[in-house]
């Protein structure tokens, strides 16, 4: 019985921590993807301006 209670408590404490870590990683990767997309869009705008000016 003591082992079952210990496993339950570990599960109850670690699952919210696990979900918080997953949410943090998701938000961080989403921000990085958004920044990379903005950077690529900026490069493409500059490329189009240079190619249309010639």
C-alpha positions, -999 to +999 in steps of 0.1 A: +000+000+000+028+024+008+044+018-026+011+026-044+007+058-024+042+069-033+037+062-070+004+081-069+020+111-052+049+111-077+025+110-105+003+137-090+033+161-085+052+153-117+023+155-142+016+192-137+054+199-139+056+178-171+027+197-187+042+231-177+075+221-193+057+210-225+038+243-227+070+263-221+088+244-249+059+249-273+057+286-266+094+291-270+095+271-303+065+290-316+083+323-309+115+311-327+095+300-357+077+334-358+110+353-356+125+331-384+095+337-406+097+375-401+134+374-409+127+354-441+099+378-451+122+407-446+149+391-467+124+384-495+111+420-495+147+433-498+154+408-526+123+418-545+131+455-541+166+449-555+155+428-584+126+452-594+149+482-592+173+469-619 
